[in-house]
Amino acid sequence: QARQVAMLSKCEFKLSSVDQLKLAGVNIQQIKKLTDLNLIDAAKITTAATMGSSLPLNFTLNVETKNPNASAAGLTRLDWILLIDDIEMVNGTNTQRVTIPANGGTAIIPLTIGVDLKQVLKGKSADAMANFGLNLAGAGNKPTRITLKAKPTIMVGSQSIAYPGYLTIQNEFTSK
């Protein structure tokens, strides 16, 4: 079993990309600056931030996994905790099986994330909440730091092995 844990510890994880980014139901994936929003979309975000009961931020976080081992690895579970700009946002579990090819092969694990910014950013102004979501899309001038604490479970042969503790996976998304 020590050999199998060693095999798992050699697998590399990185945050690859953020897709399908929506703030208050508005697609902000391609928004690079606040003025890129049309009047209706800006009003939706502003209304949700100031008067709504929630300010939902939804996206897919793609985690790339690389397997340097001589045999394929099957990831069967990924427990995760998402932090954005060092603020714990949400946690969850992905139970979709992913096969990571051997000898440097890679696979993408898509995590569907949903966060209510009004809940996690309590006490912040409406502008701060809206800007937080837009910064993730690259609209702000500050980088958004995404950290994923992940605990993968893989199949090696017929044995299921969980990583001891959590891996810290980081990436910084900045506006271009």
C-alpha atoms as one frame of an Amber mdcrd trajectory, in Angstrom:
protein
   0.000   0.000   0.000   2.918   2.364   0.628   3.875   1.915  -3.051   0.345
   2.826  -4.147   0.306   5.970  -1.999   3.682   6.879  -3.494   2.178   6.462
  -6.999  -0.690   8.790  -6.085   1.681  11.348  -4.604   3.492  11.554  -7.962
   0.338  12.638  -9.787   0.355  16.399 -10.444  -2.675  18.675 -10.239  -3.085
  22.233 -11.519  -5.952  24.630 -12.125  -6.300  24.742 -15.879  -9.135  27.178
 -16.596 -12.454  28.682 -15.578 -15.374  28.242 -17.989 -19.063  29.182 -18.142
 -18.584  32.060 -15.711 -21.881  33.694 -14.738 -22.636  36.390 -12.170 -26.326
  36.861 -11.319 -27.125  34.771 -14.406 -25.100  37.079 -16.695 -22.351  35.464
 -18.751 -19.203  37.376 -17.788 -16.716  34.953 -19.380 -15.548  37.461 -21.999
 -15.936  40.624 -19.909 -12.574  42.357 -19.625 -13.751  45.680 -18.205 -16.931
  46.970 -16.600 -17.902  48.975 -19.673 -18.095  45.725 -21.704 -21.417  44.993
 -19.997 -24.547  46.157 -21.761 -27.055  48.203 -19.767 -29.426  45.294 -19.106
 -26.669  42.956 -17.859 -25.148  45.689 -15.702 -28.604  46.329 -14.211 -29.114
  42.607 -13.459 -25.818  42.409 -11.571 -26.349  45.714  -9.767 -29.915  44.804
  -8.760 -28.828  41.392  -7.453 -25.931  42.952  -5.543 -27.947  45.777  -3.985
 -31.531  44.557  -3.617 -31.562  40.817  -4.307 -31.509  38.126  -1.658 -28.545
  36.455  -3.377 -25.732  37.172  -5.815 -24.987  33.831  -7.484 -21.591  33.185
  -9.033 -21.492  29.979 -11.112 -18.642  28.492 -13.115 -16.791  25.347 -14.087
 -13.287  25.015 -12.664 -11.155  22.673 -14.782  -8.498  20.787 -12.827  -5.772
  19.212 -14.969  -4.218  16.018 -13.657  -0.952  14.553 -14.946   0.110  10.969
 -14.258   3.876  10.321 -14.511   3.464   6.689 -13.418   3.948   3.713 -15.743
   0.325   2.609 -15.343  -2.964   4.469 -15.755  -4.653   5.849 -12.657  -8.389
   6.018 -12.143  -9.529   8.956 -10.048 -12.773   7.877  -8.408 -13.428  10.740
  -6.017 -12.208  14.271  -5.431 -13.179  16.035  -2.202 -12.469  19.748  -2.530
 -12.560  23.121  -0.789 -12.530  26.248  -2.971 -10.902  29.503  -1.814 -10.920
  32.687  -3.877  -8.624  35.507  -2.756  -8.008  33.478   0.433 -11.719  33.414
   1.334 -13.281  29.954   1.693 -16.183  29.901  -0.751 -17.636  26.417  -0.947
 -16.722  22.749  -0.736 -17.910  19.613  -2.416 -17.181  16.188  -3.792 -16.809
  15.073  -7.395 -17.567  11.362  -7.809 -17.245  11.250 -11.601 -14.640   8.626
 -12.497 -11.698   9.994 -14.489  -8.951   7.887 -16.077  -5.524   9.502 -16.161
  -3.328   7.867 -18.830   0.115   6.581 -17.873   3.537   8.011 -18.754   2.738
  11.728 -18.482  -0.843  11.468 -19.706  -3.285  14.148 -18.602  -6.993  14.380
 -17.892  -9.305  17.287 -17.063 -11.616  17.070 -14.055 -14.440  19.626 -14.419
 -15.836  20.897 -11.103 -19.183  22.680 -11.242 -19.069  25.499  -8.688 -21.950
  27.591  -7.358 -21.411  30.304  -4.743 -23.725  32.935  -3.288 -21.432  35.949
  -2.947 -23.888  37.633  -0.556 -23.420  34.743   1.882 -19.644  34.378   1.656
 -18.892  38.119   1.479 -21.247  39.246   4.252 -20.531  42.788   5.326 -18.991
  43.808   2.005 -20.533  46.538  -0.140 -22.600  45.707  -3.230 -19.832  47.171
  -5.415 -17.211  45.018  -3.693 -19.316  41.878  -4.294 -19.942  42.671  -7.975
 -16.289  43.576  -8.519 -15.222  40.331  -6.856 -17.161  38.332  -9.454 -15.922
  40.490 -12.324 -12.307  40.196 -11.147 -12.600  36.441 -11.621 -13.413  37.097
 -15.280 -10.441  39.433 -15.593 -12.465  42.645 -15.545 -10.681  44.149 -12.581
  -7.090  45.239 -12.395  -6.343  42.866  -9.518  -5.587  39.191 -10.081  -8.012
  36.734  -8.541  -6.254  34.015  -6.644  -8.019  30.672  -6.781  -6.904  27.925
  -4.425  -8.352  24.448  -4.440  -7.672  22.148  -1.536  -8.200  18.694  -2.977
  -8.216  15.203  -1.561  -8.129  12.747  -4.480  -9.015   9.074  -4.249  -7.662
   6.842  -6.987  -7.973   3.209  -7.949  -4.720   1.300  -8.247  -5.544  -2.196
  -9.361  -8.569  -3.112  -7.287  -7.669  -0.894  -4.330  -9.109   2.534  -3.611
  -6.527   4.884  -2.073  -7.249   8.348  -0.654  -4.489  10.921  -0.536  -3.477
  11.530   3.091  -4.662  15.074   3.823  -5.377  17.752   1.229  -3.255  18.923
  -1.705  -3.130  22.675  -2.265  -3.636  23.530  -5.950  -3.169  27.158  -6.917
  -3.308  29.329  -9.967  -3.613  33.039 -10.471  -5.990  34.332 -13.128  -5.119
  37.858 -14.199  -6.671  40.217 -16.719  -4.781  40.298 -20.011
